[in-house]
Amino acid sequence: MSQRGEAGRQGDDVRSDLHVALEVKQSGGLEIDAVSKVDAFFGKSIRDTAGQVLTTLGVAHARIDIDDKGALPFVLEARIEAAARRAGVVVQGDARPERAVTPPHSPRDRLRRSRLYLPGNEPKFMVNAGLHHPDAVILDLEDSVHPAEKDAARLLVRNALRCVDFQGAERMVRINQLPLGLDDLEVIVPEGPDLILIPKTDEPEQVRQVVSWIQQIQHEGGGGDPIWLMPILESARGVEHAFDIAGAADTVVALTIGLEDYTADLGVVKTKEGHESLYARQRLVNAARAAGVQAIDSVYGDVGDVEGLRTWGARSRAMGFDGMGCIHPRQIEPIHEAFAPTPEEIDRALKIVAAFEEAEAKGLGVVSLGTRMVDPPVVLRAQRLVARARRTGLLPEDER
């Protein structure tokens, strides 16, 4: 009796993806039929790769039909493995592609002004995401992936982490809500993502559960760099527990908020002005600062409203947020501009820092700028602004 499994997408509107139909048989060897718009150049490579993946998985007898729409090898490999698993194949070997990228692990306090969401089952968005220069990319396994495609998305995201060069962007993965998210961790953690987003975090225990699972997986795999965590507060309960969630583990580096779910939990309409979520966002900023982690704002959902995004971003920075999410590459530049200090702010901060350093050199305990005394908190704020301006390239390292 044959076993069948399918994976991927087909149709005239598909690009950078493919569809695989696999029928596992009892005999007859491997029969591979591939149709590709680039068959003249890569047809043999597609068929050879398919045969190698099936052999590695332990499939000796099968017919596989491939309808390719320009997929890269890591996509082909993920789709074949998904189809095999759906056909009931008990996987015998490691079919992961060779690791093509080994980016350095991100530091705890790196810039996180923008984080671009990429649907975890859509390779066309992954391939060139780094060219838009977001501070981070989020390979999303949660809301953007249909429930029936969660298994295939895990394999695709796994392979993307091994093969896609995101051009220096921090590599984040949003797992599913627990307990399904634990299955995601089994597949994703061995690939060393920089950061895991934990959706719908209501209690600190959820963070500790994720930490425990990550540690167990890393221990069994021989270790690894610390994987940073960013819990997402998406309910009234989560907002009220913000400080405890932020301090639930030393690998938590930021808090963020999901306003669609939060406003739904409140039973109110989400607006562009954001009055209905002001309390939650202020509480998140305060909790994050108290816990010593970054505060990251939600996404701005109207991709076409650039001025609205600029206004939201400016207000967000004024509230104390360090960055926000984005759902389209065109939002990245306005977000970076919104979270950048102005030339006037930089100039004043430089003067304050220079006055402080001069006072220190003279052994003075009081800092003055012109006729005004400068309090220590003002000096600290100026130092942080100067440091941020240097990190974002707005101020040369040697300018004082």
C-alpha positions in Angstrom: 0.0 0.0 0.0 1.4 3.4 -1.0 1.7 6.4 1.2 1.2 10.0 -0.1 2.2 13.4 1.1 2.2 16.9 -0.4 3.9 20.2 0.5 4.5 23.6 -0.8 2.5 25.8 -3.1 1.5 25.7 -6.8 -0.1 28.2 -9.2 0.8 30.9 -11.6 1.2 33.5 -8.8 3.8 31.4 -6.9 7.5 32.5 -6.9 10.6 31.2 -5.1 8.6 28.2 -4.0 7.5 24.8 -5.4 5.0 22.0 -4.9 6.0 18.5 -4.1 3.7 15.4 -4.4 5.3 12.3 -3.0 4.1 8.7 -3.2 6.1 6.2 -1.2 6.0 2.7 -2.7 7.2 -0.8 -1.8 9.5 -1.3 -4.7 10.7 0.2 -8.0 13.3 2.6 -6.7 13.1 6.4 -7.0 11.1 8.0 -9.9 11.6 11.7 -10.0 9.6 14.0 -12.3 10.4 17.7 -12.1 8.9 20.6 -14.1 10.7 23.9 -13.7 10.8 27.3 -15.4 14.5 27.1 -15.1 14.8 23.4 -16.2 17.4 24.1 -18.8 19.8 25.5 -16.2 18.9 23.7 -13.0 16.7 20.7 -13.9 19.4 18.1 -13.3 20.4 19.8 -10.0 16.7 19.8 -8.9 16.4 16.1 -9.6 19.7 15.2 -8.0 18.9 17.1 -4.9 15.5 15.4 -4.6 17.2 12.0 -4.9 19.8 12.9 -2.3 17.2 14.2 0.2 14.9 11.1 -0.2 17.9 8.8 0.2 19.0 10.6 3.4 15.5 10.4 4.8 15.5 6.7 4.2 13.1 6.6 1.2 14.3 4.0 -1.3 11.1 3.6 -3.4 8.9 6.5 -4.3 7.5 8.6 -7.1 7.9 12.4 -6.6 6.5 15.1 -8.8 8.0 18.6 -8.4 6.4 21.7 -9.8 9.1 24.3 -9.3 8.6 28.1 -9.5 12.1 29.3 -8.9 12.8 27.8 -5.4 16.3 27.9 -4.0 17.7 24.5 -2.8 17.0 25.1 0.9 13.3 25.5 0.0 13.3 22.4 -2.2 14.9 20.4 0.6 12.4 21.6 3.2 9.4 20.9 0.9 10.5 17.4 0.1 11.1 16.6 3.8 7.7 18.0 4.7 6.0 15.9 2.1 7.9 12.8 3.2 6.9 13.3 6.9 3.3 13.9 5.8 3.4 10.6 3.9 4.2 8.9 7.2 7.9 8.3 6.5 9.9 7.6 9.7 12.9 9.8 9.0 16.2 7.9 9.4 18.8 10.6 8.5 19.5 14.3 8.9 18.3 16.0 5.8 19.2 19.5 6.8 21.2 21.4 4.1 24.8 22.2 4.6 25.2 25.4 6.7 25.9 28.2 4.3 26.0 31.2 6.7 27.5 31.5 10.2 26.6 35.1 11.3 28.1 36.2 14.6 25.7 35.9 17.6 23.9 39.2 18.4 24.9 41.1 21.6 22.4 41.5 24.3 22.0 45.3 23.8 22.1 45.5 20.0 20.0 48.1 18.2 16.4 46.9 17.7 14.8 49.9 16.1 13.1 47.8 13.4 12.1 44.2 13.2 10.6 43.0 9.9 8.0 40.2 10.1 8.4 37.4 7.4 5.7 34.8 7.1 7.4 31.5 8.0 5.9 29.5 5.1 6.7 32.1 2.4 10.2 31.8 1.1 9.8 34.6 -1.4 9.9 37.1 1.5 13.0 35.6 3.1 15.4 35.5 0.3 16.0 39.3 -0.1 14.8 40.5 3.3 18.3 41.5 4.4 18.7 43.9 1.4 16.2 46.3 3.1 18.5 46.6 6.1 16.1 46.1 9.0 17.8 45.7 12.4 16.1 42.3 12.7 14.0 39.9 10.7 11.3 37.8 12.4 10.7 34.4 10.8 7.1 34.0 12.0 5.7 30.6 12.8 2.6 32.0 14.6 -0.2 34.2 13.2 1.0 34.4 9.6 1.1 30.6 9.1 -2.1 28.6 8.6 -2.6 25.9 11.2 -2.3 23.1 8.6 1.1 24.4 7.5 2.8 24.7 10.9 4.9 21.6 10.3 6.1 22.7 6.9 6.9 26.2 8.1 9.1 24.8 10.9 11.3 23.0 8.3 11.4 26.0 6.0 12.5 28.4 8.8 15.0 25.8 10.0 16.6 25.7 6.6 16.5 29.5 6.2 18.4 29.9 9.4 21.1 27.6 7.9 21.2 29.1 4.4 19.9 32.6 4.1 22.2 35.6 4.5 20.1 38.3 6.2 22.9 40.9 5.8 23.6 41.5 9.4 20.0 41.6 10.6 19.3 39.9 13.9 17.7 36.6 13.3 14.5 36.3 15.3 11.9 33.5 15.3 8.3 34.0 16.7 7.2 30.6 17.9 3.6 29.5 18.4 1.7 30.0 21.6 2.6 27.4 24.2 2.5 24.4 24.3 2.7 24.2 20.5 5.7 26.6 20.6 7.7 23.9 22.4 7.5 21.8 19.2 8.9 24.8 17.3 11.8 25.0 19.7 12.8 21.4 19.1 13.4 22.2 15.4 14.6 25.8 15.7 16.9 26.0 18.7 19.6 23.7 17.2 20.0 26.2 14.4 21.1 29.0 16.8 18.7 31.8 16.2 19.6 35.1 18.0 16.2 35.6 19.6 12.9 33.9 20.2 9.7 35.8 20.5 7.2 34.3 22.9 3.6 35.2 21.9 0.7 35.8 24.2 2.8 35.8 27.4 0.6 36.2 30.4 2.7 34.9 33.2 6.5 34.7 34.0 6.2 30.9 34.2 5.7 30.8 30.4 9.1 32.4 30.0 10.7 30.0 32.4 9.2 27.1 30.6 10.7 28.3 27.3 14.1 28.8 29.0 14.0 25.3 30.5 13.2 23.8 27.1 15.9 25.7 25.3 18.5 24.7 27.9 17.5 21.1 27.6 17.7 21.1 23.8 21.1 22.9 23.9 22.4 20.5 26.5 21.5 17.5 24.4 23.0 19.1 21.4 26.3 20.0 23.0 25.7 23.6 24.0 25.4 26.9 22.0 25.2 30.6 22.4 22.6 32.1 24.7 19.3 32.6 22.8 17.7 35.9 23.8 14.0 36.2 24.5 11.4 38.8 23.8 8.0 38.1 25.4 5.0 39.6 23.6 2.3 41.0 25.9 -1.1 40.6 24.2 -3.6 40.7 27.0 -4.6 42.7 30.0 -3.2 40.0 32.3 0.1 40.1 30.5 0.4 43.8 30.8 -0.3 43.7 34.5 2.5 41.1 34.9 4.9 43.0 32.7 7.7 43.5 35.3 7.7 39.9 36.5 7.7 38.7 32.9 10.7 41.0 32.1 12.6 39.6 35.0 11.7 36.0 34.6 15.0 35.0 33.1 18.4 36.7 32.4 18.1 35.9 28.7 15.0 38.3 28.4 16.4 41.3 26.5 13.2 43.1 25.6 9.5 43.3 26.0 7.1 44.1 23.2 3.3 44.3 22.9 0.8 43.0 20.4 -1.9 45.6 20.1 -4.4 43.7 17.9 -4.8 41.0 20.5 -4.5 43.4 23.4 -7.3 45.6 22.2 -9.4 42.6 21.4 -8.9 41.4 25.0 -10.1 44.8 26.2 -13.1 44.7 23.9 -12.2 48.0 22.2 -11.3 49.1 18.7 -7.6 49.7 17.9 -7.1 53.2 16.5 -4.3 55.1 14.8 -4.2 57.5 17.8 -3.6 54.7 20.2 -5.4 56.3 23.2 -7.0 52.9 24.1 -3.6 51.3 24.5 -1.7 54.2 26.1 -1.8 52.7 29.6 -0.5 49.4 28.4 2.4 50.9 26.4 3.4 53.2 29.2 3.3 50.3 31.7 5.5 48.2 29.4 8.1 50.9 29.0 8.2 51.4 32.8 8.5 47.7 33.5 11.2 47.2 30.8 13.3 50.1 32.2 12.9 48.8 35.8 14.0 45.3 34.7 16.9 46.7 32.6 15.6 45.4 29.2 14.6 47.1 26.0 11.0 48.3 25.3 9.8 47.6 21.8 6.5 48.9 20.4 3.9 47.1 18.3 3.6 47.3 14.5 1.8 50.0 12.7 -0.7 48.2 10.6 -1.5 50.6 7.8 1.4 50.1 5.3 0.1 52.9 3.0 0.0 55.5 5.7 3.6 56.6 5.9 2.8 59.9 7.7 0.8 58.1 10.2 3.7 55.7 10.8 6.1 58.7 11.3 3.7 60.2 13.8 3.3 56.9 15.7 7.1 56.3 15.7 7.9 59.8 17.0 5.4 59.4 19.8 6.7 55.9 20.5 10.3 57.2 20.9 9.0 60.1 23.1 7.4 57.5 25.4 10.7 55.7 25.8 10.4 52.8 23.3 13.6 51.7 21.6 12.0 50.5 18.4 8.9 48.9 16.9 7.8 46.1 14.5 7.1 46.4 10.8 5.1 44.3 8.3 6.5 45.7 5.1 10.0 46.8 4.0 8.8 50.3 3.1 8.2 50.9 6.8 11.9 50.4 7.8 13.3 53.7 6.8 10.5 55.8 8.4 10.9 53.8 11.6 14.7 54.4 11.6 14.1 58.1 11.1 11.5 58.3 13.8 13.9 56.6 16.4 16.9 58.7 15.4 17.9 61.7 17.5 17.7 65.0 15.6 20.8 67.1 14.8 19.7 69.6 17.4 19.4 66.9 20.1 22.8 65.5 19.1 24.5 68.9 19.2 23.0 69.7 22.7 24.0 66.2 24.0 27.6 66.7 22.8 27.8 70.0 24.6 26.5 68.5 27.8 28.9 65.5 27.6 31.8 67.9 26.9 30.9 70.0 29.9 30.7 67.0 32.1 34.1 65.7 30.9 35.6 69.1 31.5 34.2 69.3 35.0 35.5 65.8 35.8 38.9 66.7 34.5 39.0 69.8 36.8 37.7 67.8 39.7 34.5 69.7 39.9 31.4 68.1 41.3 29.0 70.5 39.5 28.4 70.5 35.7 27.4 73.8 34.1 26.5 74.7 30.6 26.5 78.4 30.0 24.6 79.9 32.9 22.6 76.6 33.7 23.5 73.8 36.1 23.2 70.3 34.6 21.9 67.6 36.8 23.4 64.1 36.7 20.3 62.5 35.1 20.5 65.0 32.2 24.2 64.1 31.8 23.3 60.4 31.7 20.6 61.0 29.1 23.0 62.9 27.0 25.6 60.2 27.2 23.1 57.6 26.1 21.9 59.8 23.2 25.5 60.3 22.0 26.2 56.6 22.2 23.0 55.8 20.2 23.9 58.4 17.6 27.3 56.7 17.2 25.8 53.2 16.9 23.4 54.3 14.2 26.1 56.1 12.2 24.7 59.6 12.8 27.9 60.6 14.6 31.4 59.6 13.9 33.2 57.6 16.6 35.9 60.3 17.0 33.6 63.4 17.1 33.3 65.0 20.4 
